[in-house]
Amino acid sequence: MAINKKIARRQKIKSRTRSQVFGDANRPRLCVFRSNKEIYAQIVDDAQSHTLFAASSREEDIAKNTITRLEEAKIVGKRIAERAVAAGIKSVVFDRNGYLYHGRVKNLADAAREGGLEF
């Protein structure tokens, strides 16, 4: 029962945030999804409903290393920033997807900022 309450709470926060956060071609949305094992990041153009770039901790060179999940989040943040900056995208809208802004989500966001993204 507690898990259902937790999921419902996150969905409520997510819908409230998504009603205000919108990414377009000039400033796409950086969306984060975190599971217990992995972390994923996507840069999405909501106007065209199209994913521009994606990075995750399941990519081979990240997955084969034995590092902590916090370090994986930093690598994913740097990688998504590199791909976006290489394509000429400098500023994005950050969508934490209902998760609290600490731990892996915060590490990913900080690494993306260090990589050159502004949000």
Summary of the structure (lengths in Angstrom):
residues: 119
radius of gyration: 14.2
end to end distance: 36.3
largest distance: 45.8
contacts: 365
relative contact order: 0.19
helix: 42%
strand: 21%
